[in-house]
Amino acid sequence: MSRISEEEARRRLSAELPSWGVQDGELHRQYRTANWRVTQFVANAIGFLAEAANHHPRLVLNYRSVDIFLHTHDVGGLTEKDLALAQQVEETLNWPPDEGDVFGSPPKYWLRD
């Protein structure tokens, strides 16, 4: 797998995942949560997705937030694998997307952005 530059990653994030950024050579996103219970839910969801993708991020958990950092260890930088997992995490944690969804909107206590 080939590396992508930080500039390319920033450009793609701006267009596809505007809540994400590049910090110290890694993709980064902070999810603000309502409480510790939701923080654990978020961390577990990310952990499941990461394990399924065989890609393992660095997570920093606090009472009301989860920070996720992604880079591909094998190549020592950013790759498509990082962007793909970021996209999957974003879609999963923000599902269902709106009140028009058959399930309705997520509970108000879930994420706070």
C-alpha positions as CSV (number, residue, x, y, z in Angstrom):
1,M,0.0,0.0,0.0
2,S,1.4,3.4,-1.0
3,R,1.5,6.4,1.2
4,I,-0.5,9.6,0.6
5,S,0.8,13.0,1.5
6,E,-0.6,15.0,4.4
7,E,-1.7,17.6,1.8
8,E,-3.7,15.1,-0.2
9,A,-5.2,13.7,3.1
10,R,-6.2,17.3,4.1
11,R,-7.8,17.9,0.7
12,R,-9.8,14.7,0.8
13,L,-10.9,15.2,4.4
14,S,-12.0,18.7,3.6
15,A,-14.3,17.3,0.9
16,E,-15.4,14.0,2.4
17,L,-14.9,14.2,6.2
18,P,-14.8,17.8,7.3
19,S,-14.8,17.0,11.0
20,W,-11.5,15.2,10.6
21,G,-8.0,16.7,10.3
22,V,-4.4,15.8,10.1
23,Q,-2.3,16.2,13.3
24,D,1.3,15.1,13.6
25,G,1.1,12.9,10.6
26,E,-2.1,11.1,11.6
27,L,-5.8,11.5,10.8
28,H,-7.5,12.8,13.9
29,R,-11.1,13.3,15.1
30,Q,-12.5,14.1,18.5
31,Y,-16.0,12.8,19.3
32,R,-17.5,14.7,22.2
33,T,-19.8,12.5,24.2
34,A,-22.5,13.1,26.9
35,N,-20.9,10.9,29.6
36,W,-18.5,8.1,30.3
37,R,-21.0,5.4,29.3
38,V,-21.3,6.9,25.8
39,T,-17.5,7.3,25.7
40,Q,-17.2,3.6,26.2
41,F,-19.9,2.8,23.6
42,V,-18.0,5.0,21.1
43,A,-14.7,3.4,21.9
44,N,-16.1,-0.1,21.6
45,A,-17.8,0.7,18.2
46,I,-14.5,2.1,16.9
47,G,-12.7,-1.0,18.3
48,F,-15.0,-3.4,16.5
49,L,-14.7,-1.5,13.2
50,A,-10.9,-1.4,13.5
51,E,-10.6,-5.0,14.3
52,A,-12.8,-6.0,11.4
53,A,-10.6,-3.9,9.1
54,N,-7.4,-5.2,10.7
55,H,-6.4,-1.6,11.3
56,H,-5.7,-0.4,14.8
57,P,-6.0,3.2,15.7
58,R,-4.8,5.0,18.8
59,L,-7.7,6.0,21.0
60,V,-7.6,8.5,23.9
61,L,-10.7,8.3,26.1
62,N,-11.8,11.0,28.6
63,Y,-15.0,11.3,30.5
64,R,-16.8,13.2,27.7
65,S,-14.7,12.6,24.6
66,V,-12.9,10.0,22.4
67,D,-10.0,11.1,20.3
68,I,-9.1,8.7,17.4
69,F,-5.7,8.9,15.6
70,L,-5.1,6.9,12.4
71,H,-2.0,6.1,10.4
72,T,-0.7,3.0,8.7
73,H,2.1,1.6,10.8
74,D,3.4,-0.7,8.0
75,V,4.3,2.2,5.8
76,G,4.9,4.8,8.4
77,G,2.3,7.3,7.2
78,L,-1.1,7.9,5.8
79,T,-2.8,5.6,3.3
80,E,-6.2,4.9,1.8
81,K,-6.7,2.4,4.6
82,D,-6.7,5.3,7.1
83,L,-9.3,7.3,5.0
84,A,-11.5,4.2,4.6
85,L,-11.6,3.4,8.3
86,A,-12.2,7.1,9.1
87,Q,-15.2,7.1,6.7
88,Q,-16.6,3.9,8.2
89,V,-16.2,5.2,11.8
90,E,-17.9,8.5,10.8
91,E,-20.8,6.7,9.1
92,T,-21.3,4.3,12.0
93,L,-21.1,6.8,14.9
94,N,-23.5,9.2,13.1
95,W,-26.0,6.6,12.1
96,P,-29.0,7.0,11.7
97,P,-28.3,10.2,9.8
98,D,-31.5,12.1,10.2
99,E,-35.1,12.1,11.4
100,G,-36.2,10.9,8.0
101,D,-34.5,7.5,8.6
102,V,-36.8,4.6,9.5
103,F,-35.2,4.5,12.9
104,G,-35.5,8.2,13.6
105,S,-32.7,10.4,14.9
106,P,-30.1,9.2,17.4
107,P,-30.8,9.9,21.1
108,K,-29.9,13.5,22.0
109,Y,-27.4,12.3,24.6
110,W,-25.3,10.3,22.1
111,L,-22.7,12.6,20.5
112,R,-22.3,16.4,21.0
113,D,-20.8,18.1,17.9
